[in-house]
């Protein structure tokens, strides 16, 4: 299988890779100020998500119709994004009484990657395609790609394969013009200006939403 590492030349232009002006001084801040700064960043998440309410509602309605007819909701992500999808999928049956397997989480590197980093797996789009194929997906299923950068090869491979097989596809990212947004039926993209050290820690609270 072919690994396709994302190019590094454009990383500095991505919101998720930037460090704001205070970043280099974090270790010199009093702990109370550091915690307050992080909390200020978290507070911006709700407003960023609110800007995407129309896209969120469209996705929820489309997914609900498919699930009511027996379809599944499938998250696909790498690293933290994949773990968040698995966490949400694991909570659905006990919280809402859904059947096991109705909501599924895929993570680059497989089950071991839930607790141990499997870094190279995220750079391989063929792994994403294979994981989707293994679920025997169809037109009633929805595959949600989760990638803060919007460019993770594993996630792009998963949603593109899902689209080929007739699934509804949704993409969650935090960068404008992300490849993930162009690859799915319903893209969500949110961003916010306040970043305490790097933007990635702020992306977690924004994804994924609870569907039920």
Short mmCIF file of the C-alpha atoms (twelve columns), coordinates in Angstrom:
data_MODEL
# 
_entry.id   MODEL 
# 
loop_
_atom_site.group_PDB 
_atom_site.id 
_atom_site.type_symbol 
_atom_site.label_atom_id 
_atom_site.label_alt_id 
_atom_site.label_comp_id 
_atom_site.label_asym_id 
_atom_site.label_seq_id 
_atom_site.Cartn_x 
_atom_site.Cartn_y 
_atom_site.Cartn_z 
_atom_site.pdbx_PDB_model_num 
ATOM 1   C CA . UNK A 1   0.000   0.000  0.000  1 
ATOM 2   C CA . UNK A 2   1.183   3.502  -0.859 1 
ATOM 3   C CA . UNK A 3   1.816   6.164  1.722  1 
ATOM 4   C CA . UNK A 4   1.037   9.702  0.616  1 
ATOM 5   C CA . UNK A 5   2.485   12.166 3.122  1 
ATOM 6   C CA . UNK A 6   0.857   15.588 2.831  1 
ATOM 7   C CA . UNK A 7   3.200   18.301 1.509  1 
ATOM 8   C CA . UNK A 8   4.728   20.457 4.223  1 
ATOM 9   C CA . UNK A 9   5.269   23.614 2.173  1 
ATOM 10  C CA . UNK A 10  1.780   24.990 2.813  1 
ATOM 11  C CA . UNK A 11  1.505   24.060 6.487  1 
ATOM 12  C CA . UNK A 12  2.234   27.566 7.752  1 
ATOM 13  C CA . UNK A 13  -0.831  28.869 5.911  1 
ATOM 14  C CA . UNK A 14  -3.194  26.564 7.810  1 
ATOM 15  C CA . UNK A 15  -5.071  27.949 10.805 1 
ATOM 16  C CA . UNK A 16  -4.651  24.621 12.580 1 
ATOM 17  C CA . UNK A 17  -0.858  24.826 12.363 1 
ATOM 18  C CA . UNK A 18  -0.345  28.411 13.481 1 
ATOM 19  C CA . UNK A 19  0.923   29.635 16.827 1 
ATOM 20  C CA . UNK A 20  -0.220  33.058 17.954 1 
ATOM 21  C CA . UNK A 21  2.067   35.766 19.300 1 
ATOM 22  C CA . UNK A 22  1.843   34.657 22.917 1 
ATOM 23  C CA . UNK A 23  2.731   31.034 22.212 1 
ATOM 24  C CA . UNK A 24  6.497   31.341 22.811 1 
ATOM 25  C CA . UNK A 25  5.807   32.981 26.200 1 
ATOM 26  C CA . UNK A 26  3.431   30.363 27.605 1 
ATOM 27  C CA . UNK A 27  6.003   28.861 29.942 1 
ATOM 28  C CA . UNK A 28  6.540   32.272 31.543 1 
ATOM 29  C CA . UNK A 29  2.865   32.909 32.342 1 
ATOM 30  C CA . UNK A 30  1.421   32.413 35.829 1 
ATOM 31  C CA . UNK A 31  -0.667  29.237 35.878 1 
ATOM 32  C CA . UNK A 32  -3.898  31.171 36.470 1 
ATOM 33  C CA . UNK A 33  -3.262  33.295 33.378 1 
ATOM 34  C CA . UNK A 34  -2.419  30.209 31.338 1 
ATOM 35  C CA . UNK A 35  -5.658  28.480 32.323 1 
ATOM 36  C CA . UNK A 36  -7.655  31.634 31.613 1 
ATOM 37  C CA . UNK A 37  -6.047  31.958 28.203 1 
ATOM 38  C CA . UNK A 38  -6.953  28.391 27.282 1 
ATOM 39  C CA . UNK A 39  -10.501 28.952 28.530 1 
ATOM 40  C CA . UNK A 40  -10.832 32.080 26.400 1 
ATOM 41  C CA . UNK A 41  -9.927  29.983 23.389 1 
ATOM 42  C CA . UNK A 42  -12.491 27.334 24.303 1 
ATOM 43  C CA . UNK A 43  -15.178 30.013 24.653 1 
ATOM 44  C CA . UNK A 44  -14.743 30.917 20.979 1 
ATOM 45  C CA . UNK A 45  -15.707 27.414 19.846 1 
ATOM 46  C CA . UNK A 46  -19.455 27.822 20.368 1 
ATOM 47  C CA . UNK A 47  -19.584 30.908 18.180 1 
ATOM 48  C CA . UNK A 48  -17.626 29.209 15.422 1 
ATOM 49  C CA . UNK A 49  -19.987 26.238 15.458 1 
ATOM 50  C CA . UNK A 50  -23.013 28.546 15.404 1 
ATOM 51  C CA . UNK A 51  -21.874 29.895 12.037 1 
ATOM 52  C CA . UNK A 52  -22.330 26.401 10.611 1 
ATOM 53  C CA . UNK A 53  -25.869 25.762 11.894 1 
ATOM 54  C CA . UNK A 54  -27.402 25.490 8.417  1 
ATOM 55  C CA . UNK A 55  -24.876 22.889 7.293  1 
ATOM 56  C CA . UNK A 56  -25.232 21.044 10.580 1 
ATOM 57  C CA . UNK A 57  -29.012 20.934 10.268 1 
ATOM 58  C CA . UNK A 58  -28.826 19.724 6.667  1 
ATOM 59  C CA . UNK A 59  -26.515 16.898 7.671  1 
ATOM 60  C CA . UNK A 60  -28.598 15.889 10.691 1 
ATOM 61  C CA . UNK A 61  -31.770 15.710 8.603  1 
ATOM 62  C CA . UNK A 62  -30.077 13.721 5.844  1 
ATOM 63  C CA . UNK A 63  -28.467 11.290 8.290  1 
ATOM 64  C CA . UNK A 64  -31.726 10.844 10.250 1 
ATOM 65  C CA . UNK A 65  -33.616 9.791  7.117  1 
ATOM 66  C CA . UNK A 66  -30.976 7.211  6.278  1 
ATOM 67  C CA . UNK A 67  -30.693 5.857  9.810  1 
ATOM 68  C CA . UNK A 68  -34.466 5.517  10.057 1 
ATOM 69  C CA . UNK A 69  -34.252 3.233  7.031  1 
ATOM 70  C CA . UNK A 70  -31.523 1.088  8.556  1 
ATOM 71  C CA . UNK A 71  -28.440 3.050  7.555  1 
ATOM 72  C CA . UNK A 72  -25.359 3.584  9.673  1 
ATOM 73  C CA . UNK A 73  -23.405 6.626  10.763 1 
ATOM 74  C CA . UNK A 74  -19.679 6.000  10.311 1 
ATOM 75  C CA . UNK A 75  -16.959 8.314  11.568 1 
ATOM 76  C CA . UNK A 76  -13.482 8.181  10.003 1 
ATOM 77  C CA . UNK A 77  -10.501 9.982  11.475 1 
ATOM 78  C CA . UNK A 78  -6.865  9.725  12.461 1 
ATOM 79  C CA . UNK A 79  -5.296  10.356 15.851 1 
ATOM 80  C CA . UNK A 80  -7.396  12.550 18.120 1 
ATOM 81  C CA . UNK A 81  -10.052 13.036 15.437 1 
ATOM 82  C CA . UNK A 82  -10.462 9.274  15.099 1 
ATOM 83  C CA . UNK A 83  -10.617 8.790  18.860 1 
ATOM 84  C CA . UNK A 84  -13.356 11.411 19.186 1 
ATOM 85  C CA . UNK A 85  -15.418 9.593  16.571 1 
ATOM 86  C CA . UNK A 86  -14.964 6.274  18.374 1 
ATOM 87  C CA . UNK A 87  -15.871 7.891  21.693 1 
ATOM 88  C CA . UNK A 88  -19.102 9.281  20.267 1 
ATOM 89  C CA . UNK A 89  -19.954 5.966  18.586 1 
ATOM 90  C CA . UNK A 90  -19.409 4.055  21.827 1 
ATOM 91  C CA . UNK A 91  -21.741 6.357  23.764 1 
ATOM 92  C CA . UNK A 92  -24.698 6.152  21.382 1 
ATOM 93  C CA . UNK A 93  -26.059 2.672  22.295 1 
ATOM 94  C CA . UNK A 94  -26.172 3.147  26.102 1 
ATOM 95  C CA . UNK A 95  -27.272 6.784  25.922 1 
ATOM 96  C CA . UNK A 96  -29.932 6.576  23.209 1 
ATOM 97  C CA . UNK A 97  -30.728 2.878  22.953 1 
ATOM 98  C CA . UNK A 98  -29.400 2.562  19.409 1 
ATOM 99  C CA . UNK A 99  -28.445 -0.862 18.158 1 
ATOM 100 C CA . UNK A 100 -24.752 -1.749 18.434 1 
ATOM 101 C CA . UNK A 101 -23.124 -1.158 15.083 1 
ATOM 102 C CA . UNK A 102 -25.550 1.559  14.009 1 
ATOM 103 C CA . UNK A 103 -22.871 4.165  14.756 1 
ATOM 104 C CA . UNK A 104 -19.297 3.137  13.990 1 
ATOM 105 C CA . UNK A 105 -15.918 4.773  14.473 1 
ATOM 106 C CA . UNK A 106 -12.953 4.128  12.169 1 
ATOM 107 C CA . UNK A 107 -9.441  5.214  13.097 1 
ATOM 108 C CA . UNK A 108 -6.260  5.117  11.047 1 
ATOM 109 C CA . UNK A 109 -4.177  2.249  12.360 1 
ATOM 110 C CA . UNK A 110 -7.110  0.226  13.668 1 
ATOM 111 C CA . UNK A 111 -8.055  -0.551 17.287 1 
ATOM 112 C CA . UNK A 112 -4.466  -0.276 18.552 1 
ATOM 113 C CA . UNK A 113 -4.458  3.388  17.533 1 
ATOM 114 C CA . UNK A 114 -7.139  4.173  20.120 1 
ATOM 115 C CA . UNK A 115 -4.580  3.942  22.910 1 
ATOM 116 C CA . UNK A 116 -1.239  3.998  21.058 1 
ATOM 117 C CA . UNK A 117 -0.172  6.399  18.340 1 
ATOM 118 C CA . UNK A 118 0.187   4.740  14.937 1 
ATOM 119 C CA . UNK A 119 1.504   7.803  13.177 1 
ATOM 120 C CA . UNK A 120 2.238   6.489  9.688  1 
ATOM 121 C CA . UNK A 121 -1.283  5.160  9.208  1 
ATOM 122 C CA . UNK A 122 -2.811  8.605  8.731  1 
ATOM 123 C CA . UNK A 123 -0.679  9.212  5.634  1 
ATOM 124 C CA . UNK A 124 -2.104  6.239  3.744  1 
ATOM 125 C CA . UNK A 125 -5.354  6.865  1.833  1 
ATOM 126 C CA . UNK A 126 -5.563  3.189  0.869  1 
ATOM 127 C CA . UNK A 127 -6.049  2.271  4.528  1 
ATOM 128 C CA . UNK A 128 -9.064  4.578  4.651  1 
ATOM 129 C CA . UNK A 129 -10.508 3.012  1.527  1 
ATOM 130 C CA . UNK A 130 -9.927  -0.500 2.875  1 
ATOM 131 C CA . UNK A 131 -11.574 0.280  6.223  1 
ATOM 132 C CA . UNK A 132 -14.672 1.580  4.432  1 
ATOM 133 C CA . UNK A 133 -14.752 -1.471 2.158  1 
ATOM 134 C CA . UNK A 134 -14.594 -3.748 5.203  1 
ATOM 135 C CA . UNK A 135 -17.906 -2.326 6.440  1 
ATOM 136 C CA . UNK A 136 -19.743 -3.192 3.205  1 
ATOM 137 C CA . UNK A 137 -21.285 0.275  3.053  1 
ATOM 138 C CA . UNK A 138 -24.122 1.335  0.781  1 
ATOM 139 C CA . UNK A 139 -26.499 4.153  -0.118 1 
ATOM 140 C CA . UNK A 140 -28.193 4.248  3.289  1 
ATOM 141 C CA . UNK A 141 -24.929 4.797  5.147  1 
ATOM 142 C CA . UNK A 142 -23.256 8.092  5.994  1 
ATOM 143 C CA . UNK A 143 -19.490 8.465  6.330  1 
ATOM 144 C CA . UNK A 144 -18.272 11.494 8.258  1 
ATOM 145 C CA . UNK A 145 -14.624 12.382 7.731  1 
ATOM 146 C CA . UNK A 146 -13.064 14.188 10.701 1 
ATOM 147 C CA . UNK A 147 -9.776  16.013 10.167 1 
ATOM 148 C CA . UNK A 148 -8.847  19.311 11.801 1 
ATOM 149 C CA . UNK A 149 -6.498  20.124 8.926  1 
ATOM 150 C CA . UNK A 150 -8.971  18.874 6.309  1 
ATOM 151 C CA . UNK A 151 -6.137  17.181 4.422  1 
ATOM 152 C CA . UNK A 152 -5.404  13.879 6.210  1 
ATOM 153 C CA . UNK A 153 -4.865  11.212 3.504  1 
ATOM 154 C CA . UNK A 154 -6.524  8.409  5.498  1 
ATOM 155 C CA . UNK A 155 -9.692  10.462 5.904  1 
ATOM 156 C CA . UNK A 156 -9.704  11.597 2.282  1 
ATOM 157 C CA . UNK A 157 -9.347  7.985  1.159  1 
ATOM 158 C CA . UNK A 158 -12.259 6.945  3.370  1 
ATOM 159 C CA . UNK A 159 -14.739 9.612  2.230  1 
ATOM 160 C CA . UNK A 160 -13.805 9.283  -1.433 1 
ATOM 161 C CA . UNK A 161 -14.321 5.538  -1.323 1 
ATOM 162 C CA . UNK A 162 -17.620 6.037  0.514  1 
ATOM 163 C CA . UNK A 163 -18.781 8.427  -2.205 1 
ATOM 164 C CA . UNK A 164 -17.879 5.886  -4.875 1 
ATOM 165 C CA . UNK A 165 -20.080 3.362  -3.083 1 
ATOM 166 C CA . UNK A 166 -23.065 5.709  -2.908 1 
ATOM 167 C CA . UNK A 167 -22.850 6.851  0.711  1 
ATOM 168 C CA . UNK A 168 -23.736 10.299 1.930  1 
ATOM 169 C CA . UNK A 169 -20.464 11.977 2.906  1 
ATOM 170 C CA . UNK A 170 -19.860 14.744 5.438  1 
ATOM 171 C CA . UNK A 171 -16.567 16.466 6.268  1 
ATOM 172 C CA . UNK A 172 -15.495 18.263 9.442  1 
ATOM 173 C CA . UNK A 173 -12.427 20.489 9.223  1 
ATOM 174 C CA . UNK A 174 -11.039 23.720 10.618 1 
ATOM 175 C CA . UNK A 175 -9.340  25.197 7.558  1 
ATOM 176 C CA . UNK A 176 -10.845 27.136 4.678  1 
ATOM 177 C CA . UNK A 177 -10.523 25.535 1.260  1 
ATOM 178 C CA . UNK A 178 -9.614  22.142 2.700  1 
ATOM 179 C CA . UNK A 179 -9.494  19.132 0.343  1 
ATOM 180 C CA . UNK A 180 -11.926 17.368 2.669  1 
ATOM 181 C CA . UNK A 181 -14.572 20.034 2.080  1 
ATOM 182 C CA . UNK A 182 -14.272 19.545 -1.673 1 
ATOM 183 C CA . UNK A 183 -14.522 15.764 -1.377 1 
ATOM 184 C CA . UNK A 184 -17.838 15.471 0.500  1 
ATOM 185 C CA . UNK A 185 -21.529 16.165 -0.032 1 
ATOM 186 C CA . UNK A 186 -21.905 18.313 3.085  1 
ATOM 187 C CA . UNK A 187 -18.802 20.161 4.322  1 
ATOM 188 C CA . UNK A 188 -18.486 21.792 7.723  1 
ATOM 189 C CA . UNK A 189 -15.649 24.187 8.298  1 
ATOM 190 C CA . UNK A 190 -15.175 26.262 11.408 1 
ATOM 191 C CA . UNK A 191 -12.377 28.397 12.669 1 
ATOM 192 C CA . UNK A 192 -11.769 30.972 15.346 1 
ATOM 193 C CA . UNK A 193 -9.102  33.601 15.837 1 
ATOM 194 C CA . UNK A 194 -8.008  33.000 19.434 1 
ATOM 195 C CA . UNK A 195 -5.220  30.398 19.699 1 
ATOM 196 C CA . UNK A 196 -3.232  30.093 22.898 1 
ATOM 197 C CA . UNK A 197 -0.394  27.840 21.747 1 
ATOM 198 C CA . UNK A 198 -1.624  25.998 18.661 1 
ATOM 199 C CA . UNK A 199 -5.078  25.787 17.167 1 
ATOM 200 C CA . UNK A 200 -5.378  22.006 17.310 1 
ATOM 201 C CA . UNK A 201 -6.397  21.803 21.007 1 
ATOM 202 C CA . UNK A 202 -9.324  24.078 20.208 1 
ATOM 203 C CA . UNK A 203 -10.541 21.903 17.369 1 
ATOM 204 C CA . UNK A 204 -11.493 18.999 19.621 1 
ATOM 205 C CA . UNK A 205 -14.527 20.614 21.307 1 
ATOM 206 C CA . UNK A 206 -15.970 21.445 17.892 1 
ATOM 207 C CA . UNK A 207 -16.046 17.854 16.606 1 
ATOM 208 C CA . UNK A 208 -17.912 15.660 16.354 1 
ATOM 209 C CA . UNK A 209 -21.419 16.855 17.368 1 
ATOM 210 C CA . UNK A 210 -23.901 14.544 19.058 1 
ATOM 211 C CA . UNK A 211 -26.481 13.488 16.465 1 
ATOM 212 C CA . UNK A 212 -29.397 12.371 18.605 1 
# 
